[in-house]
Amino acid sequence: MKTTKYTSKIFIISLVLIFCTALAAYGQDAVTVYVGNEKVEFDVEPFIENGRTMVPLRGVFEKFGAVVDWNKSIQEAVIKDEYNEIQMLLGKNKVMVNGEIMDIDVPTKLINSRAFVPLRFISENLGHDVSWDQATKTVRISADQAKPKERSMSLTVGSKENLLALLEYNSKLYSYIWYGRSAVAEDAVNSEKTEEAAQSPQQSGSSGSADYSETNVQVEGVQEGDIIKNDGKHIFVKVGEALKIIDANPSAPKIVATVNVPENTSISEVFLWESKLVVIGQNNYYYIMKEYDMKEVPAADYIMPPRYYEDRTNVLVYSIENPEKPVLERELLIDGNYLSAREIGGYLYLVNTKYINLYYENPDVPVPYYTDVLKNEKHEFDWEDMRYFPNYIDSRYMYTAAIDLKDKTAKPDVDVYLGGSDTLYVSDDNMFAAVSNYSYDYTIRQDELYNPKYTSSTVLYKFGLEEGSMDVKGQGQVPGTIINQFSMDEHDGMFRIATTTGQTWGGTSENNLYILDGNLKVKGKLEGLAPGESIYSTRFVGDRIYMVTFRQVDPLYVIDASDPASPKAAGMLKIPGYSTYLHMVDENHILGFGYNTEESQWGTVTAGLKLSLFDVTNIKSPKETYSEVIGRQGTYSEILYNHKALMFSLSKGIMAFPLNRTADNYKTDFNGAYVYNVKNDGISFKLKISHADGEQFYGNEIQRIIYIGDYLYTFSQNKMQIHSINTNKMVYELNIY
């Protein structure tokens, strides 16, 4: 019994000593914080760790105008004012300041469900002065309004650790948006960004006679790739996994050569410049992730490990001085998936993207590279060679490559960025890479119990193109998302872009036009068009901008952008249906390709393919002067999303496009091409061409139509047919597969 009483006394005394020691320690570590002359009152006291003052997330930073939030879903602190933003993941020594990765020695902590962050680091990076009085343990922070800090357009990754941290911040945000906040996602129509959707009022040219059609391009003089090219004498067309070179003599055409690309290469596009043929394809190398020793694994228990592959883009440059014997002069293998390319003045400008598989390759993140195959040289990029764009991180590599087609010995200019692009617009002098971005919305104030809001925007990167070099020249951002490359344009030094904000399904969508200066700063804007609808097509022509939106009806807006600082909606036309592709006939007439719509028990539904001709001579009162509906619901043409499927020549007075026409019950009753006569103010049907034998459509679907002289050439995978433009009669058929 005495032992028990003695033990109890010792226990009580020990508790008292511990409590007193804690009080003494607390008294030594107690910190007072002033913002200007105002003392900050905390509900949970700050503390010092490793010489750093840690304060509750709430309480201090609001005093000088910052908005603070704790995102419990991804365990991230977000502190942002008008100019600066800081993101800090719980327990991480890498933080994001204005999109730049930085190191801290004391990371964010969570104590009793309260987030604590380093006071000096945040205050100074928001632009405030911080002083420390050791004697009184007092922190004083300037209350002056912070100013924007100078930022770089691109930064060097620097180390593997930095790269992994950048990827982690991106993947956390991505997972939160798409799996935790599905309502943030845009309407499906706006999320479909097709690099292959654009159009041009004119045909671009390369070499030879002008009396032949070429690939329809967005910007005159900026060549885009396609599955077929011609020079007026020879035709270069993708057939299966090979490229056929065809003598185009209409009375005796023949295949004169077959270009067999390397194994595993699937041809994406072809370019033709003078005596050079450029073939771009996807080359995927398959391999087993992990090899197993079959002797140690019973046959009954053995499971084949999954196969993985490296995505690589194959760039092949051939000399075709003698088209019957093309000579391979250069072969490059560039890591990643081919996005798009342009040819300007004998230089090929190409963009690739490479997704980084965090699940299987992390932490062994693949090193970016490209290979000069004929020289047997592999060029790898170290961390100091890699760059990233502040405020936008993506789990992709983006390669930009400029290749001199004039000099086969010239080294390509290849750069790598940690990021990616979905859509490109290219003018004579600049390339604009657009990226859909989701960021923290600091304008929506919330308490710590709720997750913060995120908004969508389009981030823009401007690259200057000059004789085989590609260099970053600017960075900008506008609200909303775009549908394709034709949402962008450059005119008289101004960059114009059309976006949709909000969600159509929620009735919150609006459509907007932004005009940016050479530094990608907004100079003028027109916002709030067609509430509740989304942009389906856009066309920029000088000072005029044409925009089609749709939900229930099809408004065609004519926008006057002659004053870049104050664009105005000058006129509007509402008609049934909608156009997904606009093509300029001349400055006062536009062709629209899209769908007719009908009302049914399920609401508004698409019907047949609709062809419209608009007269915009009076921009205040646009008119639909011709319309034609082809087929029933299910009728389809590649022209609806890919301008390259259209052959159009006003000087020749002819246009054509591939078509799969359906009747009732989605039954195909025609597969081939429609050909029309065209003039400035009217169109008329000319003829139908089909390669199909009865209902045997497979391999006989017409993909492209071109003209050379007075003859139309139509191409499917199996056949080439030649028709006389004058008589409409077929004069030759050649099996090409």
HELIX and SHEET records of a PDB file:
HELIX    1   1 LYS A    2  ASP A   29  1                                  28    
HELIX    2   2 PHE A   61  PHE A   64  5                                   4    
HELIX    3   3 LEU A  119  ASN A  125  1                                   7    
HELIX    4   4 LYS A  160  SER A  175  1                                  16    
HELIX    5   5 TYR A  176  GLY A  180  3                                   5    
HELIX    6   6 SER A  182  VAL A  184  5                                   3    
HELIX    7   7 ALA A  188  SER A  191  1                                   4    
HELIX    8   8 MET A  294  GLU A  296  5                                   3    
HELIX    9   9 ALA A  299  ASP A  301  5                                   3    
HELIX   10  10 LEU A  358  GLU A  361  1                                   4    
HELIX   11  11 GLN A  485  SER A  487  5                                   3    
HELIX   12  12 GLU A  638  LEU A  640  5                                   3    
HELIX   13  13 HIS A  643  ALA A  645  5                                   3    
HELIX   14  14 ASP A  664  TYR A  666  5                                   3    
SHEET    1   A 4 GLU A  38  LYS A  39  0                                        
SHEET    2   A 4 THR A  32  VAL A  35 -1                                        
SHEET    3   A 4 THR A 138  ILE A 141  1                                        
SHEET    4   A 4 VAL A 130  ASP A 133 -1                                        
SHEET    1   B 4 PHE A  47  GLU A  49  0                                        
SHEET    2   B 4 ARG A  52  PRO A  56 -1                                        
SHEET    3   B 4 ARG A 114  PRO A 118 -1                                        
SHEET    4   B 4 LYS A 109  ILE A 111 -1                                        
SHEET    1   C 5 VAL A  67  ASN A  71  0                                        
SHEET    2   C 5 GLU A  76  LYS A  80 -1                                        
SHEET    3   C 5 GLU A  85  LEU A  89 -1                                        
SHEET    4   C 5 LYS A  94  VAL A  97 -1                                        
SHEET    5   C 5 GLU A 100  ASP A 103 -1                                        
SHEET    1   D 7 LEU A 155  THR A 156  0                                        
SHEET    2   D 7 ARG A 387  TYR A 388 -1                                        
SHEET    3   D 7 ASP A 413  LEU A 418  1                                        
SHEET    4   D 7 ARG A 396  ASP A 404 -1                                        
SHEET    5   D 7 TYR A 347  TYR A 355 -1                                        
SHEET    6   D 7 ASN A 337  ILE A 344 -1                                        
SHEET    7   D 7 GLN A 223  GLU A 224 -1                                        
SHEET    1   E 4 ILE A 228  ASN A 230  0                                        
SHEET    2   E 4 HIS A 234  VAL A 239 -1                                        
SHEET    3   E 4 ALA A 242  ASP A 247 -1                                        
SHEET    4   E 4 LYS A 254  ASN A 260 -1                                        
SHEET    1   F 6 THR A 265  TRP A 273  0                                        
SHEET    2   F 6 LYS A 276  ILE A 288 -1                                        
SHEET    3   F 6 ARG A 307  SER A 319 -1                                        
SHEET    4   F 6 VAL A 327  ASP A 335 -1                                        
SHEET    5   F 6 TYR A 369  ASP A 372 -1                                        
SHEET    6   F 6 GLU A 377  GLU A 380 -1                                        
SHEET    1   G 4 THR A 423  VAL A 426  0                                        
SHEET    2   G 4 ASN A 430  TYR A 440 -1                                        
SHEET    3   G 4 TYR A 454  LEU A 465 -1                                        
SHEET    4   G 4 MET A 470  PRO A 479 -1                                        
SHEET    1   H 4 MET A 488  HIS A 491  0                                        
SHEET    2   H 4 MET A 494  THR A 501 -1                                        
SHEET    3   H 4 GLU A 510  LEU A 516 -1                                        
SHEET    4   H 4 VAL A 522  LEU A 529 -1                                        
SHEET    1   I 4 SER A 534  VAL A 541  0                                        
SHEET    2   I 4 ARG A 544  PHE A 550 -1                                        
SHEET    3   I 4 ASP A 554  ASP A 560 -1                                        
SHEET    4   I 4 LYS A 568  ILE A 575 -1                                        
SHEET    1   J 4 TYR A 578  ASP A 586  0                                        
SHEET    2   J 4 HIS A 589  SER A 600 -1                                        
SHEET    3   J 4 GLY A 603  ASP A 615 -1                                        
SHEET    4   J 4 LYS A 623  ILE A 630 -1                                        
SHEET    1   K 4 MET A 647  SER A 649  0                                        
SHEET    2   K 4 ILE A 654  THR A 662 -1                                        
SHEET    3   K 4 THR A 668  LYS A 679 -1                                        
SHEET    4   K 4 GLY A 682  ILE A 689 -1                                        
SHEET    1   L 4 ARG A 704  ILE A 708  0                                        
SHEET    2   L 4 TYR A 711  PHE A 715 -1                                        
SHEET    3   L 4 LYS A 719  SER A 724 -1                                        
SHEET    4   L 4 MET A 730  ASN A 735 -1                                        
END                                                                             
